[in-house]
Amino acid sequence: MLLPLLSLSALWGFVLNLTMGDAQSLLRANTLYRTLGVASTDLGLQLQAERVRSAETLTTRKLTSVLSAQRARTDRSVTDFKLAVMEAGSWVGEDLRLPLDTLDSTLGRLGAIRADIDGGLGSRLAGLNEYNRILDAIFSLYDHLVSVSDLTIFQQASSLQAMGMAREYIAREHALIIGALSDGRLTAPEVSAFTEYAASRKFLHSRGLAGLDVTLRRPYEQVFATEPFQSFATMEARIIKTGSPPPTAEGWTEATDKLTSRLDQLGSSSTAVLATRTSEAATSTIVKIAIAGGVGLIAVLASIIISVRFGRRLAGELAGLRTAAVELSQSRLPDIVERLRRGEDVDVQKEAKAIKVHGSAEITDVARAFGSVQRTAVTAAVGQAALRRGVGQVFLNLARRKQGLLHRQLALLDGMQRRTHDPDRLEELFRLDHLTTRMRRHAESLMILSGAAPGRAWRKPVPVIDIVRAAIAEIEDYTRVSVEGMPVAAVDGTAAADLTHLVAELVENATIYSPPNTTVHVSGDLVSNGYVIEVEDRGLGLSVAEYSVFNTRMAAPPEFDLADSDRLGLFVVAKLAQRYGIKVLLRRSPFGGTTAIVLVPRSMVTEQAALEAGDVDGKADLPNRTRKKALAVVTSGTHAGLPRRVRQANLVPQLKESPPLGQEQAPEPEPRGQEPPPERSPDEVRDLFSAFQRGTQRARNEASEEGP
């Protein structure tokens, strides 16, 4: 609303400025006439009189008292003119500077002109032309004095200016003839000049009469019909025709004096009439400005007042609508979405309350539209939450079914391993066992994505080294993983399975995104805030921006997006870390790859004394299957990409040829040159695997008695 008001105010100011400009122009013209116009007119008359007296002196070469007296009157007129210029002051604009400077310059030469005349220098026509130049400068000033914006007044002033210039040409003819009457002759240049003066006079009279209105033209027509003008015109034509002055001076002087006197009176009265018209026009314009400007100002003020009132009311209505919309977008809808994420039930009719605002029809319509948008958004959010719960339930059901099948598959593999005596077949069964373990981890990932817990837990604390070994055993490329020295510590058994899953995801990610010929290093350390596990690869690493994004997701995992499944493992890590308050940080490794740092909080870490008190023969409280696979992986070499079984590593103590587990000693090095031991016979191999089966069966029975 401010823009129309400013436009209206600017338009009012522009029109007022234009109108004021017209009034100011008329007032300026009237002021300049009363100052410069009157003074310059008197100066012109005095210069014309001095020119006539100078023409006589130029002919007779005699100075007279009449010329001296006229020169004194001319000097007083020059002084009065300069005072009038000072009186005009600020009304003298840039348009008058040049003609005033020109006139001042020509007036400055008046002394030199008089000196040449007194010294008898120069011809009569040359002396008269010097005065003519001064008078031309005065008439040039007249042309700039009549520049007014009123077209009618300008036209009348221009016509009167033409009549005044015609009066000047009559004076020039008179001065030339007065000089010629003294010696009774006209030179050829003087005849040509006289002819030019007469032609210019006739042209200017015709032009002036054509431009004047009836009131100003009629007095001039009356003068042109009188005897003095007729006599002057007759003598003027005779002089042009004969090229000689009139026979007597009396007839010419009498006719010219009468004519110039009538013209001077008429010019003065006509100029006064025009000045009166200019003043009246200026007054009328000012009155119109006052009326139009006042009415316009009242209209502008009324528009401003009305606009401000409506603007304030509309601003208040919009502020209420804005408050309601902001409260909806920043408080209510986010709160509803957060409740839906937590699994709470949301009543759409109750939560999507109408926005209550008061005001114009447009405001209430917008409020209703916002209410409709709110209901649509809440309904969509509830639908999305239901869809996510449905998808999560599908994940959970599929994961549980898959987990049940995998447990059955593991049981079948155990039975097949017990019934198989072929080493190659056992190697294949072990490969299937490893794949099944990895599939179980993926099934648990689906359960984590659905928001449920995998369900594996132990009563007693589990050593960190066993958790790391079990995590490594659940990845495909476990042969590339190197476990470095880790201080003795244990983690709460309720979180052992999830921590194993978390470390497995990080280790698998490190093996996938690093060259196959490099090694992934896993290390740990007991710190004041808990236990730190580091997984370092030798890959290409990530950019600083990517590390920042992933670390932000680790600290505050967003809601799982089905369309973003490329980083599924990292999302599972973030969910598990959030569940137990574990801090996970990714950063660039000094070797160019990525280092994943896992900080298990102190509340989950068990002291070494408690761990040793809960151990059985120094072994972790993990199921036998997990413990045996973890030990096989990290303590032995490989064969065809699979763990190589260590002799008697899984036998019960009674069947071992060496001391029991925990007391075995390193085998003595074979002496050089000694023959290698002979290979076992088939019967010996059969007895060995039979003992292995009995040992594993006993271990399963012990694990089933312990329970999760």
NUKE-824642 format. One line per field, with one value per residue (C-alpha): residue in one letter; x, y, z; residue number from 0. Coordinates in steps of 0.05 Angstrom, whole numbers, plus 5000, padded with zeros to 4 digits. Layout:
BEGIN
type: a  ...
xx: X  ...
yy: Y  ...
zz: Z  ...
seq: NUM  ...
//
This chain:
BEGIN
type: m  l  l  p  l  l  s  l  s  a  l  w  g  f  v  l  n  l  t  m  g  d  a  q  s  l  l  r  a  n  t  l  y  r  t  l  g  v  a  s  t  d  l  g  l  q  l  q  a  e  r  v  r  s  a  e  t  l  t  t  r  k  l  t  s  v  l  s  a  q  r  a  r  t  d  r  s  v  t  d  f  k  l  a  v  m  e  a  g  s  w  v  g  e  d  l  r  l  p  l  d  t  l  d  s  t  l  g  r  l  g  a  i  r  a  d  i  d  g  g  l  g  s  r  l  a  g  l  n  e  y  n  r  i  l  d  a  i  f  s  l  y  d  h  l  v  s  v  s  d  l  t  i  f  q  q  a  s  s  l  q  a  m  g  m  a  r  e  y  i  a  r  e  h  a  l  i  i  g  a  l  s  d  g  r  l  t  a  p  e  v  s  a  f  t  e  y  a  a  s  r  k  f  l  h  s  r  g  l  a  g  l  d  v  t  l  r  r  p  y  e  q  v  f  a  t  e  p  f  q  s  f  a  t  m  e  a  r  i  i  k  t  g  s  p  p  p  t  a  e  g  w  t  e  a  t  d  k  l  t  s  r  l  d  q  l  g  s  s  s  t  a  v  l  a  t  r  t  s  e  a  a  t  s  t  i  v  k  i  a  i  a  g  g  v  g  l  i  a  v  l  a  s  i  i  i  s  v  r  f  g  r  r  l  a  g  e  l  a  g  l  r  t  a  a  v  e  l  s  q  s  r  l  p  d  i  v  e  r  l  r  r  g  e  d  v  d  v  q  k  e  a  k  a  i  k  v  h  g  s  a  e  i  t  d  v  a  r  a  f  g  s  v  q  r  t  a  v  t  a  a  v  g  q  a  a  l  r  r  g  v  g  q  v  f  l  n  l  a  r  r  k  q  g  l  l  h  r  q  l  a  l  l  d  g  m  q  r  r  t  h  d  p  d  r  l  e  e  l  f  r  l  d  h  l  t  t  r  m  r  r  h  a  e  s  l  m  i  l  s  g  a  a  p  g  r  a  w  r  k  p  v  p  v  i  d  i  v  r  a  a  i  a  e  i  e  d  y  t  r  v  s  v  e  g  m  p  v  a  a  v  d  g  t  a  a  a  d  l  t  h  l  v  a  e  l  v  e  n  a  t  i  y  s  p  p  n  t  t  v  h  v  s  g  d  l  v  s  n  g  y  v  i  e  v  e  d  r  g  l  g  l  s  v  a  e  y  s  v  f  n  t  r  m  a  a  p  p  e  f  d  l  a  d  s  d  r  l  g  l  f  v  v  a  k  l  a  q  r  y  g  i  k  v  l  l  r  r  s  p  f  g  g  t  t  a  i  v  l  v  p  r  s  m  v  t  e  q  a  a  l  e  a  g  d  v  d  g  k  a  d  l  p  n  r  t  r  k  k  a  l  a  v  v  t  s  g  t  h  a  g  l  p  r  r  v  r  q  a  n  l  v  p  q  l  k  e  s  p  p  l  g  q  e  q  a  p  e  p  e  p  r  g  q  e  p  p  p  e  r  s  p  d  e  v  r  d  l  f  s  a  f  q  r  g  t  q  r  a  r  n  e  a  s  e  e  g  p
xx: 5000  5059  5078  5012  5015  5085  5066  5006  5048  5102  5051  5019  5087  5105  5042  5048  5119  5100  5044  5088  5140  5089  5070  5143  5158  5103  5124  5196  5177  5137  5194  5246  5201  5196  5271  5311  5256  5242  5315  5337  5280  5303  5375  5355  5319  5379  5427  5381  5382  5457  5465  5426  5469  5532  5510  5509  5578  5606  5583  5602  5662  5640  5624  5561  5531  5470  5513  5548  5482  5455  5518  5507  5435  5460  5511  5457  5414  5473  5482  5407  5409  5466  5428  5367  5410  5431  5358  5335  5383  5362  5311  5368  5379  5431  5391  5404  5477  5503  5461  5476  5550  5548  5511  5559  5617  5588  5571  5643  5663  5619  5677  5721  5665  5656  5731  5734  5675  5707  5773  5740  5761  5721  5663  5593  5564  5619  5604  5529  5542  5579  5516  5475  5515  5500  5426  5428  5454  5396  5345  5379  5366  5293  5287  5307  5262  5198  5212  5149  5112  5044  5039  4990  5031  5094  5063  5040  5107  5144  5099  5110  5184  5180  5144  5198  5253  5216  5217  5293  5301  5261  5310  5369  5339  5329  5401  5429  5386  5401  5475  5463  5421  5482  5522  5463  5485  5484  5541  5529  5540  5493  5439  5447  5443  5380  5347  5363  5334  5270  5260  5271  5223  5168  5179  5177  5114  5079  5102  5084  5014  5001  5018  4982  4911  4855  4865  4939  4937  4884  4926  4982  4936  4910  4981  4998  4937  4958  4991  5059  5068  5043  5091  5148  5132  5129  5196  5226  5206  5232  5300  5307  5288  5331  5389  5390  5364  5299  5305  5289  5303  5239  5191  5233  5247  5174  5145  5197  5191  5115  5117  5170  5135  5069  5104  5141  5077  5042  5099  5099  5023  5023  5080  5041  4980  5021  5053  4984  4962  5025  5012  4939  4959  5010  4958  4907  4958  4976  4903  4894  4956  4929  4862  4889  4948  4904  4852  4907  4942  4876  4865  4936  4929  4861  4890  4948  4902  4854  4910  4945  4881  4867  4940  4944  4882  4907  4976  4943  4903  4964  5005  4953  4953  5029  5032  4984  5021  5089  5062  5035  5099  5150  5114  5052  5071  5142  5114  5064  5118  5163  5107  5094  5168  5165  5108  5052  4981  4957  4884  4879  4813  4841  4910  4887  4849  4824  4865  4823  4835  4789  4789  4770  4743  4810  4845  4793  4798  4874  4864  4816  4867  4921  4874  4863  4937  4947  4896  4928  4998  4976  4939  4999  5045  5000  4997  5072  5082  5033  5070  5137  5109  5082  5149  5185  5138  5150  5225  5216  5174  5220  5281  5250  5229  5298  5331  5291  5310  5383  5382  5353  5406  5461  5433  5432  5504  5524  5492  5524  5592  5584  5566  5620  5690  5715  5762  5741  5668  5682  5715  5654  5608  5651  5644  5569  5571  5609  5559  5501  5532  5537  5465  5445  5479  5441  5376  5393  5405  5333  5309  5350  5320  5251  5268  5270  5327  5360  5348  5417  5445  5487  5483  5557  5604  5638  5712  5724  5774  5720  5671  5723  5739  5666  5655  5713  5685  5620  5650  5670  5741  5763  5832  5852  5837  5893  5877  5930  5942  5880  5878  5836  5766  5694  5628  5560  5531  5464  5500  5552  5512  5496  5568  5592  5544  5568  5642  5627  5593  5652  5704  5664  5658  5734  5747  5698  5725  5799  5843  5841  5916  5915  5904  5851  5878  5834  5860  5833  5851  5822  5813  5784  5716  5709  5739  5761  5761  5794  5784  5834  5836  5885  5833  5823  5785  5732  5728  5723  5650  5633  5665  5625  5560  5572  5594  5531  5489  5527  5514  5440  5415  5357  5296  5312  5296  5280  5308  5376  5402  5473  5499  5456  5513  5529  5456  5454  5518  5485  5422  5462  5507  5446  5415  5473  5503  5565  5603  5626  5673  5701  5764  5820  5875  5948  5957  5904  5846  5792  5795  5731  5735  5684  5681  5642  5619  5649  5583  5584  5656  5672  5736  5790  5780  5706  5722  5772  5723  5669  5714  5718  5790  5804  5753  5696  5624  5605  5570  5619  5604  5622  5683  5711  5701  5732  5793  5802  5802  5853  5901  5913  5932  5886  5876  5837  5808  5782  5808  5856  5841  5894  5912  5876  5852  5780  5791  5772  5831  5828  5840  5896  5966  5993  5977  5906  5882  5915  5978  6003  6074  6104  6127  6201  6233  6250  6324  6355  6357  6303  6253  6181  6129  6093  6022  5964  5928  5854  5836  5875  5840  5772  5787  5811  5746  5704  5739  5727  5653  5647  5682  5638  5575  5597  5609  5539  5508  5545  5523  5450  5453  5481  5427  5428
yy: 5000  5046  5046  5076  5129  5148  5149  5193  5240  5244  5258  5312  5343  5339  5374  5425  5439  5449  5497  5534  5539  5574  5622  5634  5649  5701  5733  5734  5767  5820  5834  5838  5887  5933  5932  5915  5931  6002  6019  5991  6028  6094  6076  6063  6129  6167  6131  6147  6221  6221  6187  6244  6298  6258  6255  6331  6335  6283  6328  6397  6373  6420  6402  6434  6442  6404  6342  6349  6354  6293  6254  6270  6244  6181  6169  6175  6125  6076  6082  6071  6010  5979  5992  5958  5897  5893  5902  5844  5800  5727  5737  5744  5672  5640  5658  5732  5727  5728  5787  5827  5814  5833  5898  5915  5904  5950  6003  6001  6024  6086  6129  6108  6123  6192  6205  6187  6233  6290  6279  6280  6208  6164  6176  6196  6127  6092  6134  6121  6046  6045  6071  6021  5963  5987  5991  5922  5894  5928  5897  5829  5836  5852  5786  5748  5788  5764  5689  5669  5602  5634  5628  5686  5735  5712  5725  5795  5812  5789  5832  5893  5878  5880  5947  5974  5951  5986  6049  6040  6037  6102  6133  6107  6138  6204  6206  6192  6246  6297  6289  6294  6357  6393  6385  6372  6305  6229  6185  6121  6077  6122  6114  6038  6040  6085  6038  5979  6015  6032  5960  5932  5983  5963  5889  5897  5940  5888  5831  5868  5887  5816  5788  5838  5826  5876  5916  5928  5932  5986  6044  6028  6027  6095  6123  6095  6132  6200  6256  6252  6179  6192  6251  6209  6152  6199  6231  6163  6139  6202  6196  6124  6143  6206  6186  6256  6286  6327  6398  6428  6403  6430  6383  6321  6339  6358  6295  6250  6282  6277  6205  6181  6217  6181  6115  6123  6138  6080  6033  6053  6045  5978  5952  5973  5936  5874  5879  5883  5821  5785  5803  5782  5716  5703  5718  5673  5618  5624  5620  5559  5529  5543  5511  5452  5442  5447  5399  5352  5356  5341  5281  5256  5264  5229  5173  5166  5165  5115  5072  5073  5051  4996  4978  4971  4929  4885  4881  4858  4805  4782  4781  4735  4691  4691  4671  4614  4591  4595  4557  4505  4497  4503  4471  4431  4393  4377  4353  4308  4280  4268  4232  4189  4172  4149  4103  4141  4141  4208  4228  4267  4302  4323  4346  4381  4436  4495  4559  4612  4682  4742  4793  4802  4748  4739  4727  4676  4641  4636  4610  4557  4539  4532  4488  4444  4440  4422  4365  4340  4343  4308  4255  4245  4241  4190  4151  4153  4131  4074  4056  4058  4015  3967  3965  3956  3900  3868  3874  3845  3786  3771  3776  3731  3679  3684  3680  3618  3585  3604  3573  3509  3512  3519  3460  3419  3440  3418  3350  3343  3361  3308  3255  3273  3244  3270  3330  3362  3355  3385  3444  3457  3451  3501  3548  3541  3552  3617  3641  3624  3665  3725  3715  3715  3783  3811  3785  3819  3884  3880  3872  3933  3974  3954  3980  3913  3880  3818  3778  3748  3765  3735  3739  3749  3801  3783  3799  3852  3808  3755  3807  3831  3759  3742  3805  3787  3716  3745  3780  3750  3775  3758  3735  3808  3829  3836  3842  3878  3878  3895  3906  3857  3883  3859  3889  3879  3814  3846  3891  3841  3816  3887  3910  3850  3869  3942  3923  3872  3925  3972  3918  3894  3965  3973  3909  3929  4000  3982  3945  3869  3865  3909  3893  3920  3933  3927  3951  3972  4009  4021  4096  4138  4145  4073  4026  4048  4001  4027  3998  4025  4010  4029  4053  4119  4152  4205  4280  4327  4342  4268  4254  4312  4285  4214  4236  4278  4217  4176  4226  4235  4182  4205  4165  4108  4124  4065  4102  4110  4039  4049  4063  4011  3986  4056  4067  4002  4024  4091  4058  4010  4066  4108  4050  4042  4112  4089  4143  4127  4175  4169  4206  4202  4153  4175  4122  4153  4108  4114  4102  4084  4099  4065  4090  4043  4082  4067  4043  3984  3963  3913  3917  3864  3835  3824  3793  3744  3725  3709  3670  3596  3575  3644  3637  3683  3669  3663  3602  3549  3558  3632  3622  3565  3603  3666  3630  3593  3655  3695  3640  3600  3608  3596  3545  3561  3623  3585  3576  3519  3476  3471  3402  3383  3456  3433  3366  3355  3353  3278  3265  3315  3289  3355  3389  3416  3482  3542  3501  3480  3497  3515  3453  3439  3455  3393  3379  3389  3330  3292  3253  3282  3241  3189  3204  3176  3114  3118  3084  3136  3192  3160  3154  3227  3254  3209  3241  3310  3296  3272  3336  3382  3346  3355  3429  3437  3404  3452  3512  3490  3483  3554  3586  3658
zz: 5000  5010  4936  4910  4964  4945  4871  4886  4928  4875  4820  4862  4875  4802  4778  4833  4813  4740  4759  4807  4752  4707  4762  4780  4707  4703  4768  4744  4678  4715  4763  4707  4669  4730  4740  4678  4628  4651  4662  4594  4558  4587  4570  4498  4492  4519  4472  4413  4432  4441  4374  4339  4372  4355  4282  4280  4312  4264  4207  4233  4275  4330  4402  4429  4499  4476  4464  4531  4568  4531  4548  4622  4618  4584  4639  4692  4654  4651  4726  4738  4693  4733  4797  4767  4751  4823  4845  4802  4842  4842  4787  4738  4715  4671  4609  4622  4640  4569  4542  4605  4599  4525  4540  4597  4550  4496  4547  4569  4499  4504  4528  4469  4420  4449  4445  4371  4358  4396  4360  4292  4278  4233  4185  4203  4187  4227  4289  4283  4275  4342  4376  4336  4366  4437  4420  4388  4454  4490  4443  4451  4526  4511  4473  4536  4582  4546  4557  4595  4596  4579  4503  4494  4535  4500  4432  4451  4483  4420  4376  4420  4417  4341  4344  4391  4343  4286  4328  4334  4258  4252  4302  4260  4197  4235  4261  4192  4159  4214  4199  4124  4130  4159  4094  4047  4021  4032  4014  3977  4039  4077  4023  4027  4103  4100  4050  4095  4156  4119  4094  4164  4194  4145  4158  4234  4232  4190  4235  4299  4276  4253  4323  4367  4390  4376  4440  4428  4352  4345  4375  4328  4268  4289  4293  4225  4196  4223  4184  4218  4198  4127  4119  4147  4100  4040  4056  4070  4002  3968  4002  3979  3909  3902  3947  3977  4043  4046  4020  4088  4158  4189  4153  4168  4240  4255  4224  4257  4326  4326  4302  4352  4408  4392  4385  4451  4487  4453  4468  4542  4548  4511  4554  4616  4591  4578  4647  4678  4640  4663  4735  4731  4698  4753  4806  4773  4767  4840  4859  4816  4848  4917  4901  4862  4908  4970  4944  4920  4987  5023  4977  4989  5064  5063  5022  5071  5132  5101  5076  5143  5179  5130  5128  5204  5205  5149  5182  5247  5210  5172  5236  5269  5207  5206  5280  5268  5206  5241  5302  5254  5214  5270  5329  5316  5253  5277  5344  5308  5264  5323  5361  5300  5296  5368  5349  5385  5358  5331  5323  5258  5277  5344  5320  5256  5291  5250  5250  5285  5257  5248  5192  5120  5075  5042  5109  5132  5064  5072  5143  5118  5064  5117  5157  5097  5085  5158  5155  5091  5122  5186  5147  5102  5162  5196  5132  5124  5196  5185  5121  5157  5213  5161  5125  5192  5211  5143  5156  5225  5202  5145  5190  5242  5191  5159  5227  5244  5179  5190  5259  5230  5175  5226  5264  5200  5185  5255  5244  5176  5205  5259  5207  5157  5159  5092  5102  5036  5053  5121  5088  5045  5105  5142  5083  5086  5161  5149  5097  5142  5198  5151  5129  5202  5211  5151  5181  5246  5205  5181  5252  5273  5215  5239  5309  5344  5381  5351  5415  5427  5496  5552  5627  5639  5611  5545  5532  5480  5444  5435  5409  5359  5338  5330  5288  5242  5235  5208  5147  5080  5072  5143  5121  5108  5179  5230  5304  5343  5418  5459  5535  5574  5585  5577  5555  5586  5559  5540  5490  5466  5405  5382  5393  5353  5297  5299  5295  5240  5197  5205  5190  5129  5104  5111  5071  5016  5006  5007  4956  4962  4973  5035  5108  5154  5224  5286  5353  5420  5483  5551  5563  5619  5584  5565  5513  5444  5384  5320  5251  5200  5125  5070  5019  4983  5041  5035  5028  5088  5070  5067  5134  5164  5135  5159  5228  5234  5217  5267  5322  5305  5257  5214  5199  5152  5079  5035  4975  5009  5016  4990  5061  5096  5140  5166  5183  5222  5259  5275  5302  5346  5371  5388  5426  5474  5474  5436  5399  5328  5290  5220  5201  5150  5166  5165  5110  5065  5083  5135  5210  5247  5322  5367  5439  5485  5546  5613  5641  5592  5606  5661  5701  5691  5761  5749  5682  5710  5764  5712  5664  5658  5645  5619  5562  5545  5561  5487  5457  5436  5362  5364  5408  5366  5301  5329  5355  5289  5250  5290  5312  5250  5178  5119  5066  5003  5035  5096  5167  5175  5235  5288  5311  5377  5384  5395  5431  5503  5550  5560  5486  5475  5470  5498  5565  5575  5544  5578  5597  5528  5510  5444  5406  5405  5339  5300  5293  5226  5181  5221  5180  5179  5217  5175  5152  5192  5167  5150  5215  5255  5218  5231  5305  5306  5276  5321  5381  5350  5343  5414  5438  5397  5421  5492  5480  5450  5510  5555  5514  5515  5591  5598  5556  5529
seq: 0  1  2  3  4  5  6  7  8  9  10  11  12  13  14  15  16  17  18  19  20  21  22  23  24  25  26  27  28  29  30  31  32  33  34  35  36  37  38  39  40  41  42  43  44  45  46  47  48  49  50  51  52  53  54  55  56  57  58  59  60  61  62  63  64  65  66  67  68  69  70  71  72  73  74  75  76  77  78  79  80  81  82  83  84  85  86  87  88  89  90  91  92  93  94  95  96  97  98  99  100  101  102  103  104  105  106  107  108  109  110  111  112  113  114  115  116  117  118  119  120  121  122  123  124  125  126  127  128  129  130  131  132  133  134  135  136  137  138  139  140  141  142  143  144  145  146  147  148  149  150  151  152  153  154  155  156  157  158  159  160  161  162  163  164  165  166  167  168  169  170  171  172  173  174  175  176  177  178  179  180  181  182  183  184  185  186  187  188  189  190  191  192  193  194  195  196  197  198  199  200  201  202  203  204  205  206  207  208  209  210  211  212  213  214  215  216  217  218  219  220  221  222  223  224  225  226  227  228  229  230  231  232  233  234  235  236  237  238  239  240  241  242  243  244  245  246  247  248  249  250  251  252  253  254  255  256  257  258  259  260  261  262  263  264  265  266  267  268  269  270  271  272  273  274  275  276  277  278  279  280  281  282  283  284  285  286  287  288  289  290  291  292  293  294  295  296  297  298  299  300  301  302  303  304  305  306  307  308  309  310  311  312  313  314  315  316  317  318  319  320  321  322  323  324  325  326  327  328  329  330  331  332  333  334  335  336  337  338  339  340  341  342  343  344  345  346  347  348  349  350  351  352  353  354  355  356  357  358  359  360  361  362  363  364  365  366  367  368  369  370  371  372  373  374  375  376  377  378  379  380  381  382  383  384  385  386  387  388  389  390  391  392  393  394  395  396  397  398  399  400  401  402  403  404  405  406  407  408  409  410  411  412  413  414  415  416  417  418  419  420  421  422  423  424  425  426  427  428  429  430  431  432  433  434  435  436  437  438  439  440  441  442  443  444  445  446  447  448  449  450  451  452  453  454  455  456  457  458  459  460  461  462  463  464  465  466  467  468  469  470  471  472  473  474  475  476  477  478  479  480  481  482  483  484  485  486  487  488  489  490  491  492  493  494  495  496  497  498  499  500  501  502  503  504  505  506  507  508  509  510  511  512  513  514  515  516  517  518  519  520  521  522  523  524  525  526  527  528  529  530  531  532  533  534  535  536  537  538  539  540  541  542  543  544  545  546  547  548  549  550  551  552  553  554  555  556  557  558  559  560  561  562  563  564  565  566  567  568  569  570  571  572  573  574  575  576  577  578  579  580  581  582  583  584  585  586  587  588  589  590  591  592  593  594  595  596  597  598  599  600  601  602  603  604  605  606  607  608  609  610  611  612  613  614  615  616  617  618  619  620  621  622  623  624  625  626  627  628  629  630  631  632  633  634  635  636  637  638  639  640  641  642  643  644  645  646  647  648  649  650  651  652  653  654  655  656  657  658  659  660  661  662  663  664  665  666  667  668  669  670  671  672  673  674  675  676  677  678  679  680  681  682  683  684  685  686  687  688  689  690  691  692  693  694  695  696  697  698  699  700  701  702  703  704  705  706  707
//
